[in-house]
Amino acid sequence: MARWSIVAITCMAVFFSIRTNAWCGEIAPGLLKEIESSGPTREYAVIVKLKETIDHTTLGAAVKDMVREKRVKTVVQEIKSRTERSQQDIRSHLAVRERLGRVKKMKQFWIFNGIALTATAETIKELASRPDVAEVAQDRVITLGVPAPVSTAAPAGWNLDRIGVRPLWNAGYTGQGVVVANLDTGVDITNPELTSKWRGGTNSWFDPNGEHATPADVSGHGTQTMGIIVAGNTVDHLIGVAPDAKWIAAKIFNDAGVTLSSITHQAFQWVLDPDGDPNTNDAPDVVNCSWDLNSNGTGTVDLEFLADVQALRTAGIAVVFSAGNGGPAANTSVSPANYPESFSVGMTDSTDAIDPRSSRGPSAFDGSAIYPAIVTPGAGVLTTDLWFGSSALSTATVNGTSYSAPHAAGAIALLLSGNPTLTAGQVEIAIIRSAWDLGTAGPDNDYGNGFLDVERAARQLNVLPPAPAGDVDGNGMMDLNDVLIVLRAAVGFPTTIVEMDRIMARGDVYPLAAPDNMITPADALTLLRMYVAAH
């Protein structure tokens, strides 16, 4: 594969990947089969993908040290400029065909180098024969998987405590100043837990299906995922991880729960530049995607949205995906979660055990990468639901990796509210390195790199200072509650895996000279003596 460079206006080298081979593009097998079995005048909705592509590794290296606003602006401008130049010739060709009625409903994209359109079989064959075309493929239908029913409900907020949000909340980091987006079924803005959290304005809601001019959701799925990120408060409505973050949303699934590849490409493109003006700073910090292209856990890779996800990550935006519900078998990863640039999240239950339905690795992208990246609660989680005019009907207890991913998205929002200068890469690395190791020792393809602990990630990133000695509950001080927690664990009070790991890490204080890697009443007594001595 040959590569050549273009010197941008910003004097930055940006590379296009170009196939210099003499042969032309191809028609995707499924589309070709349909064409060959139908008449020449039948029309097909397709996506024409060009051979030239952005080298995001090179572009990412050029922008990595820029402040976030400049980074997003530069990436958008560079990608737009290169794809528009690359598409000039084929656009002229298509304009002629459009006037002849052989091409309809054209939609040009810049987030990936392609054009969606409707054309006859004859025109499709003609386009595929062009030397600048890599492939002509069907504009595929994508359906939203149905989450598994919940067998038992758990107390409100258990999931938030399990991932360690309170130390950040207590320090005043609640998501303020951070914008999160989801690509989902929409968001029910009439739910009071979400109304005031919407950023507002024409650049904060996008319905490419044209069904709703303002935020809406008839399914509930998008309302539920967004609720886990931003709903409620830190006092008496414990629902969202980052309750002071603001949200925007793209409703990729129509009211029937169906979308197209082209619709989803539009949503990714909108997220990167919501108002169409790269000079305005309106892109989100985090994007949550609780859907996939092969929800049965086929263990295959589908590259349809790879360029889109790469563009967002190059711009410094974290992209979180649910890992899929195809477990418990190995090799059940799904796309786009198994792209290297995606942050994939699997599901545990209230005991911190991996849920049988959570998809397993390794990643089908390369056959070896750990999958998922991390795990978070996803079974028996309380969140917002469609608002029917009654608070009694405005929440739901949900189950599935769809609801694990928003925990990670919310955690990223918390960390960015503590330090807005952090990059998505820095935050993701800290989350992975600070995760609690569950299952087989070390990273594995069930729990990934471990269970999310946003407090530990915050301390690793210096968003929070090191925890005081004996501070078991993470409230910033050693107090009688810490003594009680350790005593309860010592006498066998039921404790989950992660809770016990936390207690062991901070409450194993006896003997002081060399802790014995056990939690016993002696540890509680030592903590009590430490407390009395300090007071």
Secondary structure as UniProt FT lines:
FT   STRAND          2..7
FT   TURN            9..10
FT   STRAND          13..18
FT   STRAND          26..27
FT   HELIX           29..36
FT   TURN            40..41
FT   STRAND          43..50
FT   STRAND          53..54
FT   HELIX           56..63
FT   TURN            64..65
FT   HELIX           68..99
FT   TURN            100..101
FT   STRAND          103..109
FT   TURN            110..113
FT   STRAND          114..120
FT   HELIX           121..128
FT   TURN            131..132
FT   STRAND          133..138
FT   STRAND          141..143
FT   TURN            156..157
FT   HELIX           158..162
FT   TURN            163..164
FT   HELIX           166..170
FT   TURN            171..172
FT   TURN            176..177
FT   STRAND          179..184
FT   TURN            189..190
FT   HELIX           192..195
FT   TURN            196..197
FT   TURN            202..203
FT   STRAND          205..206
FT   TURN            208..209
FT   HELIX           221..230
FT   TURN            243..244
FT   STRAND          246..251
FT   TURN            255..256
FT   STRAND          258..260
FT   HELIX           261..272
FT   TURN            274..275
FT   TURN            278..279
FT   STRAND          286..289
FT   TURN            295..297
FT   TURN            304..305
FT   HELIX           306..314
FT   TURN            315..316
FT   STRAND          318..322
FT   TURN            335..338
FT   TURN            340..341
FT   STRAND          343..348
FT   TURN            350..351
FT   TURN            356..357
FT   TURN            364..366
FT   STRAND          374..377
FT   STRAND          379..384
FT   HELIX           391..393
FT   STRAND          395..399
FT   HELIX           401..403
FT   HELIX           405..418
FT   TURN            420..421
FT   HELIX           424..434
FT   TURN            445..447
FT   HELIX           454..460
FT   TURN            461..462
FT   TURN            469..470
FT   HELIX           480..490
FT   TURN            491..492
FT   HELIX           497..507
FT   TURN            512..513
FT   HELIX           521..534
//
